[in-house]
Amino acid sequence: MSRGPDAATLLGRALTANAEAAGCPVAVQSADWTRWASATFTGARHMLSLSAPPSPELTAWIAALPEAEIALRGHLLADLSVVAARHARDTITIELEVLTVEER
């Protein structure tokens, strides 16, 4: 029996939905994660690469992303950092590092 999507899948879906709501659709180009634990929490460290066409809405979304409230069922988004936003001809590639923690 399946428990449903993992944190990485939920995170990708939540980020694309959040960007869509901000008027700047993004696509997940790559995503990787590793399990993470401390003495009191368990979760995962995520590395994502997103891409989108340049726009003022995308620029505003990237700037606001570290403080955004992004809900993940069964997980908390503990930290989100924009590592890079690389501009190419018709695309901006956004590199993110995210820490999620499992809710108990």
N, C-alpha and C positions, 0 to 999 in steps of 0.2 A: 504494500500500500504506500502510495506517495505522500510525502509530507508537504508537497507544494514546492514552489520555486525557492532556490537558495538565495542568500543575501546578495550575491553578485547579480543574479538575474533581476531581482527586485530593484536593486540600485540602478541598473541600466534602464529599466522601464520607468522608474521614478524620475531620473534625470531627463529622459527624452520627453516625458509628459510635462515636466516643469518647464523645459525650454519651449515646448509647443504652446503652453499657456502664456508664455512671455512673448510669443510672436516670432520665435526664432528656432524653427525645427532643427534638431541635431541628429546625427547618426552615430551610433557606437561603432567605431572602427576596430577597436581591440579592447579586451578586458582580461585581467588576470588578478588573482587573489591568493593570499596565503593566510592560513589560520594564525590567530594571534590570541594570546592569553596573558593575563596578569594574575596576581593572587586572588583577585575578586571578580574578574570579568573574563568572558571569552568572546571572541568575535573574529574579524578578518580585516586584513589590510588589502585594499583594492588599488590597482593601477588601471586607469581607463584612458583611452584616447577617443575623443569625439571629434566630429567634423561638421562644418556647416558653412553656407555661403556668408560672406561678410555682410553685416548690417548694423545699424545703430542699436537695434534691439538685442542683437547678439553681444555687442560690446557691453551694454548695460547688464545683460544676464550674467556674463562672465564676471563682471565686477561685483555683482551682488551674490554670486554663488556661494562663497565661503560662509555667509551669514544666513543662507536660505534655510527655511524649515522644510525638510524633505522627509516625508513619512515612509517608513518601510515596515511592513507587517512583520512583527516578531523580532524586529531589530531596531536599534537606535543609530542614527548617523551621529557619531561622536565627534568627528573632525573631517573637514574637507579642505584641501589645499589645491589651488590652481598652480601647477608647476610651470606650465608654459602655455602660451597662446601664439602659435606660429602662423604667420600670414604667407600664403602662397597666392598664386594668381586669382583664382575664384573660390578659394577655400581657406578657412581658418581651422587649424587643428588645435584642439585643447587637450592638454595632458593634465589629468587629475590624480591626486592621491587621496584616498578616503579610508577612514577607519570606521567600521561598524561594530556594534556590540550587541550580542544576543540579549533579548529581554527574557527575564525569568518569571 
